């Protein structure tokens, strides 16, 4: 493992002389002695096409989910943060990968709250085949998974995208979700009105969308698709404000004591998750209403595999509220990482 203080460009220079931008056949995963490759953050940005990530994650949950081994993510509490390991093994393809994540409780910059590294591993020896910094990687795969859920749960005529948050995940969702729905307007709501205005201006400049700042009430009430991309510990808005037929992607919180929506919102909604195993116990958006007795474990309508494969119906009524609750799934990482060597 390269020391985290080392420069990534320097780390690349000590590897065998071969192009990191050349196409690499997926059969690399079957060879135990293939040299380890290290990509930079810029390499990852250049190689990950959002449409390909969306397609890979949709295919993975439809066709590969049942052949994978994905342990429930352990949280190792440290001084000032949490360390997480997210391994995934696909038995059918003999593919193995793992993400290492540190979540800081009080980072100096909000952008640095989550730091991640991903490794594709040789399943016979455990030796790394590919090592990449996984911050942008994680932002992209999370937004792409929300896009997949939106594709299957949101009306095709949805016009207004609402986003709570002004950080990396908010940025990724604004850029990725319009690839599955033709939004005419984006509303953004952050903790600070000035920051929200500046963020809206930046995103308007970076996209072809009309992005405007909004307060929490307006963002919740006027959005057709609503994404919560925050570290909030308490609900961001009153669930009674939501319009009929809205779809929500809840991606910001992943611990049982924290939630972005209230119990009334969850009670009204048809809910889908990545995995039955983790979400009801690790996601406060579900765990808290369950502990309150507002909903039961059976309130979750299905997982992404069941939704995408057609085993479970998504939207059952035009005016129904739907929720995709994400806490992150290691299959999303594995499918995304494989694109970096394809």
C-alpha positions, -999 to +999 in steps of 0.1 A: +000+000+000+013+034-009+018+057+021-012+081+022+012+110+024+029+101-009+021+120-040-001+099-063+019+110-093+051+098-076+034+065-067+026+059-104+062+065-115+075+034-096+051+011-114+061-008-146+061+014-177+027+009-192-001+033-201-028+038-176-051+051-203-050+020-225-079-004-225-075-034-202-094-066-208-116-077-179-097-110-178-071-091-157-092-102-127-083-139-133-045-135-133-029-138-099+004-121-107-007-091-128+011-059-116-008-036-093-021-005-110-026+028-092-048+055-106-051+092-096-082+111-089-079+127-123-076+093-139-108+082-122-127+114-133-116+108-169-124+071-170-158+071-153-185+080-177-218+087-158-240+068-183-217+038-182-218+038-144-256+040-143-258+011-167-232-010-148-250-005-115-284-013-130-270-044-146-252-054-114-283-053-092-304-071-119-280-098-129-253-102-103-268-094-069-278-130-061-243-143-068-226-118-045-214-121-009-217-087+008-213-086+046-232-060+066-209-030+068-191-028+102-185+006+117-153+009+137-156+040+159-124+059+163-114+092+179-130+118+157-146+095+132-156+061+118-136+036+098-156+013+075-147-016+053-170-025+023-160-058+006-179-076-021-172-109-038-191-120-070-190-158-070-202-161-106-175-138-120-148-146-094-144-108-088-133-093-055-130-058-043-131-037-011-135+000-002-119+016+029-137+046+042-130+071+069-159+094+080-147+124+100-170+138+126-156+174+125-135+179+094-118+212+088-136+214+055-170+198+049-157+185+015-132+163+035-158+146+057-156+113+038-123+100+025-122+066+006-098+043-012-109+014-034-090-018-042-098-045-068-082-077-054-071-110-068-096-135-053-069-163-050-041-143-034-058-112-020-031-091-038-043-057-050-048-055-088-060-019-088-059+009-062-077+041-066-086+072-045-123+068-042-138+102-033-151+111-067-156+074-074-180+072-044-198+104-053-204+091-089-215+056-079-239+070-053-255+094-077-257+068-103-275+044-079-300+072-072-304+076-109-312+039-113-338+041-085-352+073-100-355+056-134-377+029-119-397+048-094-402+084-106-428+095-132-412+102-166-428+136-166-410+149-135-398+184-141-383+198-109-354+183-091-348+193-055-315+188-037-308+193+000-271+199+005-243+218-012-215+194-010-199+167-032-230+144-033-253+173-041-231+183-070-229+147-083-267+142-081-274+175-099-251+163-127-261+127-129-299+125-123-308+146-154-295+116-174-326+096-166-352+124-163-357+157-183-357+182-155-364+218-163-355+233-130-333+224-100-339+237-065-310+236-039-313+241-002-283+243+021-278+252+057-267+287+048-286+309+023-255+326+010-238+293+003-269+280-014-269+310-037-233+305-046-237+268-051-267+274-074-247+298-095-219+273-098-241+245-108-260+267-133-226+275-149-215+239-150-248+224-164-275+234-189-300+235-160-318+264-143-305+260-108-320+282-080-316+285-043-347+277-022-356+275+015-365+241+030-402+246+027-401+255-010-376+228-019-397+201-002-431+213-015-422+220-051-399+192-061-410+162-081-378+143-074-361+151-041-326+141-031-312+146+005-275+147+004-266+161+039-250+150+071-280+163+091-289+143+122-325+155+123-353+158+096-347+185+070-384+194+064-420+187+075-431+156+055-467+170+052-452+195+027-444+169+001-465+169-031-484+138-042-464+115-065-430+127-054-400+104-054-372+108-028-336+096-028-322+096+008-285+093+006-269+115+033-271+095+065-260+059+073-262+056+111-292+045+132-293+078+152-294+102+122-321+108+097-330+133+070-367+128+068-394+125+095-415+095+105-446+109+087-427+109+054-416+073+058-450+062+069-466+077+038-441+062+013-434+030-006-398+023+003-370+005-015-335-002-002-302-016-016-303-045+009-327-058+035-298-067+057-284-033+064-309-006+059-335-012+087-307-013+114-281+011+100-304+038+085-320+061+110-345+072+084-360+036+089-346+026+122-361+055+142-397+050+128-394+013+135-383+019+171-412+044+175-437+018+162-447+040+133-437+013+108-426-023+109-398-041+091-423-052+064-429-016+055-399-019+031-415-028-002-383-043-018-347-041-026-331-028-058-327-063-072-364-070-068-373-036-083-350-037-113-357-073-121-395-068-119-400-091-089-415-062-070-437-034-083-423+000-080-449+028-082-484+014-075-503+047-079-497+079-097-500+099-065-479+075-043-448+088-026-418+066-032-385+065-013-351+050-022-331+048+010-293+043+003-266+036+028-242+024+002-237-011-012-203-027-020-217-041-052-220-006-065-183-001-058-173-033-075-193-027-106-179+009-108-143-002-102-145-028-130-152+001-155-118+015-147-100-015-162-126-022-190 
